[in-house]
Amino acid sequence: MELELRHLRTLRTIAEAGSLTRAATVLGLAQPALSAQLRRIERTLGGALFERGRNGVRATALGELVLERTRVVLPAVSELQQEAAEFARGRRQGERLRLGGTHGPLLGALVDRLADAAPGTSLTTRASWSERELAGLLAEGRLDFALTGTCGSAPPPDGTHLVWEEIAVDPVFVMLADTHPLARGREIDLAALADEAWACVPGDGCFADCFTAACARAGFTPRRMYETDTASCVHLVQVGRAVGLCRATFPSTPGLTTRPLAGTPLVWRHLLGWRPAGQRPDTAATVLALSRKAHEDAAARSDGYTRWLAHRGEPAATAHRRTGRASVSARGRDARLP
């Protein structure tokens, strides 16, 4: 006899009832039939599961082991059945999209646009600091699309099994406290920041190597790096404890100024990834188009980015896709842009 879920439920009922008589009543069986079923289960599992006594039954050591497993297995199966039913209902009612993204402004903007464009679609999101984790979730079919990025011309993660399309390329700006002496300039030479401490968010791509190389070309090595979450990075900059690097689309924030770096020594390439076998071409095309529109809107809302584009004589709606690329693409441990 093979052990089935109904057998586990029977064992749990016996344990909760405390006697075969009461358990038989709960299960709607005659006691002899329940006793016979219990003996078959015990033979399958290799030993007695309950000790019988005048006051009912008590689990043996083997019984306790099996009952402990039922406390995990039965709720997990019940949850699986519920999720599968919900998924099936969702598929009948409309499409389901699972979106992932590194921390930044585009994921929320993409969700907003998809909600308007496809109101019947069920949308879920997952954020991660790790581009490799997002790529792994795509490859495993646990995400449908992922928004991430790379420094300059560095290759995206898992470029063999996944499709990665460029959304836009942004210059990397520096953020400073409003009271910083350099905050009044139109742009800032990276070399002028040689004595500063830096704040960044974590990651596992190539940006740290790109930044270190850009600093070396500017003639210095960063003296201190605070790696923390976005809110803490902003706070450290606002109080003058550090300066930070950010995407040009970083939103306006009280107490903080963003400025372009002279010569654009660093750029950030926004990417959308998916698994070709798991997506229809029309769905991928729609999500890509909406991602690009979300970036255009973010760029238009950034006063600093708009001024930078105007100085270059480029329209805000298209110029961000033609920005020059950084020359460094070594892969290694990453600090990422807020």
N, C-alpha and C positions, 0 to 999 in steps of 0.2 A: 504494500500500500504506500502511495506517495502522500506526503504531508500536504494538506491544503489549508487555505485561510480559514475555512469553516472549522477545521480541527483546532486551530489556535483560538478561535472565538469560543469554542466549546470548553477548552481548558481554562480560559479566563473566566467564563461563566461559573465553572465548578469552583474555582478559587474564590470568586466573589461571593458565591452562595454559601460556601462552607460545608456543603453536604451534597451528596449525589441526589438525594430526594428533592431538595429545594432546587438544585440546578435542573433536574429533569422537568420540574414544573415550569421554570422560566423558559426552557427550550421547547416545551410542548412535546416531550418524549416520555415514554414509559421508562421507569428506572432501569429495568433489565436491559433495555435497548441502549441507554446511556452507558451503563457499565460495560457492555460489550464493545461499544465504540471506544471507550477509554482504554480498554485492554488492547485494542488494535493500535491505537495511537502510541501506547507505551511500548509495544513490540517494535513499532517503526523507529522510535527514538532510543530504544536500547535499554530501558529500565523503568522502574516504577516512578510515577510522577507525584502520586499522592499516597499518604499513609491513612488507612481507614481506622477509625476509632469510634467509641461510643458517642462522642460529641461531634462527629462529622469527619471531615477530611482535612489533612494538613499537607502542604507541599513538601516533598522531599528536596534534597539539595539539587538533584537533576530537575525537579519540578520548578524550583525557584529560578534556575538558569533559563528554562524555557519560558516561564512567565515573564521574566525580565526582558527577553527578546520580543515577546508579544506586545509589551508596552511601547516598543519602538516601531515594530513592523505594522501593527494594525492601524495606528494613527497615520503612518506614512502612506499606506495603501488607500485609506479613506481620503487623505488629502490629494493623492494622485487622481483618484476617481473624480473628485470635485473639480480639480483643475482641468482635467481632460474634458469634462462636461462643459465647463465654462469656455474652454478653447473651441470646442465643437460649435457651441452656440455663437461664439464670436465669428467663426469662419462663415457660418450661415448668414449672420447679420452684416458682415462687412470685413474688410481686410484688417490684419493685425500687423503692426510694425513695432519692432523693438529697436530703439535707438541708443547708441552709446556715444560718449564724447569725453575728451579731456576737458578740464575745467576752463571755461571761456564763454564768450557771449553768444556763440552761434547755436549751441544745442537748444537753448530756450527759444531763440528766435525761429529755429527750424520747426520745433514743436508747434509754435503759434501759427506759422504759415500752413503746416500740414493740417492742423485742426480746422482752418478755414477752407483749405482746398479740398479736403476729403473728410467731411464731418462724420461719416460712418466708420472711419478707421479707428481701431483701438490702438492707442499710442502708449508705450511705456519707455522709460529712460533709465540709463545707468551711466554714472560718471566715474571716471578713474583717472589717477595720475599717470597710469602706465599705458603707453601706446602698444606695447607688446601684449598686455592683457587684453586690450580691446581687439587686437588682431586675432588673438587666440579664441576669443568668444565668437568672432565672425567665422573663423575657420570651423569651429565646432557647431555652428548653426544656432548658437544661443543669442546672437544679435543679428539683426537684419542689415543695419547700416551703422557706421562709426565715423564720427568727426574727430580728426586728429590733425597733426601737422608735423613738419620736419623743418630743420634749419637749412636754408638755402637749397642746394641740389642734392642733399642726402636722400638715399632711397627710403621709401616707406617700409614699415615692418611687413614681413611675409609677403613680398611682392610676387611670389610664385603662384600661390593658390588664391589670392584675392585680387580684385580690381581696385585700383586707387585712382581717383580722378581729382585733378586740381580744382579747387574752388576759387582761390585767389592767392596772391602773393603780397604780403604787407612789409613795409619797412619796420624795423624794430626801433621803438622810441625809448627814451629814458624818462623815468618819472622822478620828480624831486619835490621837496616841500616848497610851498609857495614862497617861503622866506629864504630859500637857497639863493646865493648870489648869482648862480648861473640860470636861474629860472626866468630872468628877464630877457635873455637872448633869444634870437629866432631859432638857432640850432646850436648844438654843443659838440665840440670835439671830444672824442672818447678819451684822448690823452689828458684833457682837463679834469677828468674824474679819477685820476690815478691814485689819489689819497683817500678816496671814499670807501666806506663799507657798502656791501651790496645785499639786497634782499631778493629772493627768488622763490618760486614754488618747485616742488620736486618733480621728477620724471625719469624716464629711462632711455631717452633718445640721444641725439648728438649735440644738443644746444650748448651744454657746458663746454664741450671741446671747441665748438665754433666761437663761443664768447672768449674763452681763454686765448685762442689763437688771435682773435681780433685785438685783444688787449696787448698781446705780445707785439703785434705789428705797430701798435700805438706806443710801445716802449715801456710797458709796465706789467706787473702781475697783480691781480686783485688781492688786496691785503686781508679781506675778511668777507665771508659769504654766509648770510643767514638764510637757511632753507626752511621755509614754513608755509602755512596756508596763505591764500590770497588776502584775507582780511588782516592777518598779522603783517604781511608784506606792506600793505597800504599803511597800516599804523606806524610801522618803523620809518617809512618815508615821510609821513605827515609830521612826525615829531622830530625829524632831522637826524635820526639815528642811522639812516642808510639811504642810498638811492637804489632804484630798481630798473630793470628792463621790462618793457611791456609791448604788446601789440599796438600798432597805430590806432586801432579801433577801441582802445581802452576808454571806458566812459568817463565823462567829467566827474570829478570827485572833489568835494570840499577840502581845502588845505593842501591840494596836490596839483602839480603842473606837469604836463607831459611835453617833451620837446624832441624833435628829430635829432639823430646823430649825424654830424657832418660826413658827407660821402657815403652814407648808408652802408656801414661796414657789416651789418647783419640784417637778414630778412627772414621772414617766417612764411612758410608755404602751407596754407590750409588745404586739407585733403578730406575727401569722402571715400570710404571704403565699403565694399560689400563682397559677398561670395557669389560668383556668377551662377553657379548651379542652384542657388537658393532664391534668386530674384528674377522676376520678369523684366525684360528690357524697358518696358514702358514705365514700370514703377521706379526703376533706377534712374531713368531720365528725369522723371518728375521730381524725385528727391534731390537730385543733383541741381536741377534748375532752381528749386526753392532754396537750397543751401546757398547758391550764388546770390540770389536775391536778398537773402537774410544778411549776407556779408555786405552787399551794397548799401543796405539800410543802415547797418552798423557804422560803415565808413561815413555815410552822409551825416550821421548824428554826432560824429567826433569833430569838434571845432579844430583841434590841432591837426588832424589828418586832412581836413578840408583846406586849411591854410597851407599845409605842405604841398598838396596837390595843386593849389592855385599858383603857388610860387613856381612850380615846375611847368605850369601851363597845361595841366591835364584835367579832364573832366572827372568828377568824383565817381561817376557811375561805371567807368571802365578802366581808369588808369591803374587801379590797384592790381589789375591782372597782368600789368606789363612791367612791374618793378624789377630792377636788376637783382641778380641772385648772388649770394655770398659764395666765395671761392672755397671755403673750408667745408668738407663733408665727412670728416672722420667720425666714426660711430663710437660712442662710449657713454658713460654715465651722464645723465641729463639734468640740467636745471631748466625749467620751462617758464614761459612767459605767462603772467596773469592776463 
